[in-house]
Amino acid sequence: MNIRFTNRLSFKQARLGVLAAFILGTLLGLVQVALDYQSETAAIDREIQAQINVSLGPASRIAYNIDAELAAELVNGLLQAPPIVRAEIIDNNGIALASVSRPMASSPYRTVSDALFDRRREYAQPLYVQHAPNELLGHLIIEVDTFHQGASFLRRAGVTMLSGFVLSLVLSLILVVLFYGMLTKPLVRLINDLLNMRAEEERSRLPCPPGHQRDEIGALVEVINRQLQSIDVNMRQKLRAEERLRQYLEELEIIVEARTTELQDANIQLRLSNQELERSREEALSMARARSAFLAHMSHEIRTPINGLLGMIGLTLDSPLNDEQRQQLTIAYDSGKVLVALLNDILDLSKFEAGKLQLELIPFDLGALIEETASLLSQNVGKQDIELTCRIDPALAGMLVGDPTRIRQIVSNLLSNALKFTEQGHVAIRVEVEKRRAAEQWVHVIIRDTGIGIAREALGEIFSPFTQANANISRRFGGTGLGLTLCKSLTEAMGGRLKVESTLDEGSVFTVSLPLATHMMVPTFAFPAPRSVVLFNRKGRQQGPVLLEQLEHWQMRCELIEYTHDATLPECPPADFWLIDSVALADRLVDRHSHVPRLLVCPYSRLLGSDEARRRGIHQQVASPSSRARLARAIEELFVVEAAPSQPGTALPNPTGQRILLVEDNMVNQMVAKGMLSRLGYQVAVAEHGEAALARLEEEDYELVLMDCNMPVMDGYETTRRMRSDPRWQGTPVIALTANALHEDRQRCEEAGMNDYLAKPFKREDLQELLEKWLGHTER
């Protein structure tokens, strides 16, 4: 076998050895050259210093006698030395007694020499006589050309480096020859013997090259011989196996022929089955399309009467009523809202199944969203023995990016369940932030209750539609079993996880984990100025530690006092204000330190009227669980103005007198919308369909149009398109008021040219918010 010379091991080993020797020799040569360079530099100075020492005595006498002729002879004598190019004797007045010079030598190597030793060196020696050692007679100046010594140094350095290179070359040739004889030659012989072996030879063995029986080559030959023996055994076994395989193949051919006939019959049956499956698929798709159409139609048909029902009840609740009537209508109104929530859950589940659920990615304040949801649900609890607390992680960013509507839906469902299934104890909602990596952030919303709990065997079923832990729950607490299914689906759609831990009769913990990016770190509420506060908390309540953490995060100096109804209250330390958690405690503290402002944080149902709060010495009230922004504002207001807390509620806006056109064919919905708009202070005109609306727009101007979508004669979509095609009404805001609540319905409204969308049934607050958005100057 022919191997290129440069690929042989002997060449590679010699190359590596010579390379190492060359590098080492070069380094040693450079060290020697460097030492020679230092010696040569010192030699130049010593040689010139010797010339100066010899000439110093005569030069001093010449300068003393001011003998110009002898000075000329001395400097001419110094110029005879090859390195010296200028010699000069100067008296003490700076006048030259004698001066001679000559040009410096030229050479192509002069640049290297000048870089190493400098181009010239100048020496100046003062002149004195022995009998007047303190009297300066002048100077002897000598200028030296360093090239004479530099050229000698360069020749020696070149010889040193060249000898090292020649030595490395000779060493490489010797190593190549030695390695070839010791390694390459026996290996080549071994390769040729291996190639020339005959496959049919039995028990063939490779001969070992002479002299290599006990080294690595001998060991290699022994290993090859063992492998050859193993290959021989394997080949014999392979031949026997091939013979058996040939027999099996003959048998298999017989079996395949029989099976082929069976497969042909099966294929015919499979084609028939596929045709049947295709027909079933078409029927399923047709049923799915029919179900979607049915859901859309039923959503419209159900929302229209619910809108009228809730609207009329809402208008009636704003009228003078006795307590019994108000309670009955409030129950009816809350029942209607439950029906709307159930309808929304059913529609959302149908969107999941159809793959049409759309998620938003917009900036929103998660902390404020959680606090608003907890505050809203706390007003509807109706259970006096349940404590609801809300803790927001201080590290939570002010604005995150996600779908606030869906997150509110998840939190509202889970918190409603916790409140519904808890009869005593507490319900706590907690928001925590986990930053796993620089670009990944998870937000955990944890809802913990002390309610009835869930049995371990039922935990796997509670997320299935229309399923509850057991039948007694539905009879005792009500509900359809859709809420948890919807929460899990929404969480997974946003890339998150929903998990539950529960113990029967002890309570449950639901954890929603969502990957939410940060939009803005600065919180969206104002922090109060740091102050000192005494925080009263009834023993066993959860609200005190939550408020303590928040106040300390605002850098306030806090002292928590745990108390019971029976024990005597301790003496309160000095503080800027007191934060108390019940009206009963306020009565006990009314005579103590009356000059200290007091803030009451208690459930919504226990807030006091203005006169009652003032009588008990309370300056501000906040409903618990309190939002951070409301708490901060209440603390600041304690020290800004003396204002008594007002009764909870929303005041009606001042009348604006703006004209609004309501396009609606349903008489009940006309009455509801007109009543809401009138109470909000707007002038309302009504049109029964699109053509009547265009006719009214021809007669007079309107600031905004509320447009129903499904109407006789001309629907809202066509009416809006005609408005947008007319320059007179292109800038008039058009808001869709429709019972069609699916995403494609909203998109269809946008394509028709409508500016915004409000699904029926709607609340007066929702309508008021949209009007403020598009008309811009309604005051609350």
C-alpha positions, 0 to 999 in steps of 0.5 A: 500500500502506497502512502504519501510521504507527508502522510506517514507517521515518521514524517508527522513525528519528525515534523512535530519534534523538529517544530518543537526543537525549532521553537525552543532553539529560536527562543534560546537564540533570541535570548542569546541575541538579547544578552549580546545586545545588552553587552554590546550597548554597554561596550559602546559606552565603555569604549568611548568612556576609555577614549574620553579618560585618555584625552581628558588630561590633555584637554584640560591643560589645553583649555587651561592654556587656551592653546588652539593648536594643541586642541586641533591636534587632540581632536584630530587624534580622537577623530582617528577612532572609527566610531567617533564622527565629531570631536570638540573642545569648548572653553568656559565661555562656550567658544570652540577652541577646536572642532572636527567632524566627518559624515557617518557611514551608510549601509542598507542595514543602518535602519535596523542598527539605528533602531537598536542602538540609536543613530548617534550618541553624544558624550560631554565631559567637563574640564578641570585642573588639579590645582583649581578643581572648582574652576570649570575650564570648558567641555570635551564633546565627542559624538559617536556613530553606533553603526560600527558596533551595530553592524558587528552585532547584526552579523553575530545575531544572524550567524546565531539564528542561521546556525539554529535553523541549520541544526533544526533541519539536520535534526529533522532529517535524522528523525525522519530516517530513525522514525521510518526505520522504527515505525513506518517500515514495520507498519507498512509491511504489516498493512501489505501482509494484511492486504495480501491475506486470502479470505479462503485461508483458514486460521490465517495469522499475520506475521509479526515484523522482526524485532517488534514482538514485545512492543506496540506493533507486536501487540497490534498484530496480536489483536488483529489476529484475534479479531480475524479469528473472531471474524472467521467464527462469525462468518461461519455462523452467518452462513448457517443463519443465511441458510436458515433464512432462505428456508424461512423466506420460502415458507414466508412466500407461501404465507404472503400469497395467502395473506395477500388474498386476505388483504385484498378483501380487507382493502375493499372493506376498508374503502367502504368504511372510509366512504362511510367515515367521510359521510359521517365527517360531513355530517359532523361538520354540518352539525358543528356549523348548525350548532354555531349558527344556533348558538349565535342565534340563541345568544341574540334571542336570549340577550335581547329579552335579558337586556330589557329585563335588566334594563327595566329592573335597573331603571326601577331600582333608581326610583323611590322604593320601600325596603322590601321592594328594593330587596326583591328587585335587587335579587331579580337583578342579581339573578339576571346577571348570573344568567348573563354570566352563564350565557357568556361561559357557554359562548366562551366554551363554544368558541374553544371548541370551534377554535375561534377564541381571540386573545388580546395583548395589551398593557394593563394593571394586574394589581388594580384588576385583582383589587377591583374584582375582589372589591366588587365580589366582596360587596355581593358576599352577603356572609358576615362571617367571611373575611376576604383579603387581597395581597399584591406582591410589592415587586409586581410591575405597574403595567403588564402585557396580556388579556385583562378581560380573560384574566378578570374572567378567570379571577372572578370565577375562582373567587366567586367559587371560593366565596360561594363554597366558604360559609365561615373563615376567610378567603385570601387572594394573593399575587406573587411574581417569579422571575426565572430568567432575565426574559421570563416572568411568571405571575401566580394568582393564588386563591385560598379558602377555608370552605368545604374542600374537594375530595381527592378522588373528585379533583380530576373531574372538577375541570370537566364541563357540567361537572361538580364534586358531587350532587349535593353541591349543586343542590346546596350551593347551585351552579352549572359546573362550567366556571372551572372548565372555562378557567382552565381553558382560558389559562391554557390558551394564554400559555399558563397553568391552573392547579388545585390543592384541596382537603375535604372540609378544610378548604382549597387552594387554586393557583393560576400561573401566567407568563406575563411580560412587563410593560412598565415597572412604575406603579400606577397609583401614588404612594402616600408620604411616609408616616407613623401608624398604629394598626389595630387588628382583631386577633385571628383576622388576616387583614392586619398582616396584609395591611402591615406589609403594604404600609411598611413597603410604603416606608411607614413606621408601623406598630401592629396591635392585636386585640380581642373584644373581651380584653382591655386595649393597651395604651397606644403609642404616639402616631400620625394616624390610627388604622382600625378594622371595625366600628365596635373598636372605633366606639371603644377608642372614641375617647382616646387621643381624639386629635389623632386621625382615624381610618376605618378599613372594614367590609363594604356592608359595614361602612358608615354614613357621614354623620355616623362616622363623624360621631364615632371619630372616623375621618376616612373609610375604605371598604375591605379588601382595600385597593392600594390606590384607594388606601393611599388616597385615603391616608393622604386625605387624612392630612389634606382636608377634613372630609367625612366618608361618604356613602358608597354609591355612584352619583349620576352625571350632570346633564350634558344636553347632547343629542343621541340617535337610538336606532332600535326596533325592539320596543322594550330595548328602546325604553331601557336605552332611552331611560338610561340615556335620559338619566345620564342627561342626554337628549334621545331620538329613536328610529325603528330601523335604518331607513328611519335613522337616515331620514332623522339624520337628514333632518337634524344633527346628532353627536352620536348614534347607538345602532342595533345590528339586526333590524327590519327594512334596513339593518345596522350594518347597511345603515352604517355603510351608507353613513360612512359613504356620506361626507356629512356623517363620516365623523359621527361616532357609531356604537353598536348595541347588539345581542350578537356577542361572538368575535365575528360579530364584533369584526363585522361591526368594525368592517361596516364602519362602526366605532365601538361595540357594546353587547346586550345586556349592558349596564348603565355604567358600561354605556356611560363609559362608552359615551364618555370615551366618544363624547369626552366631557361627561362628569361623574 
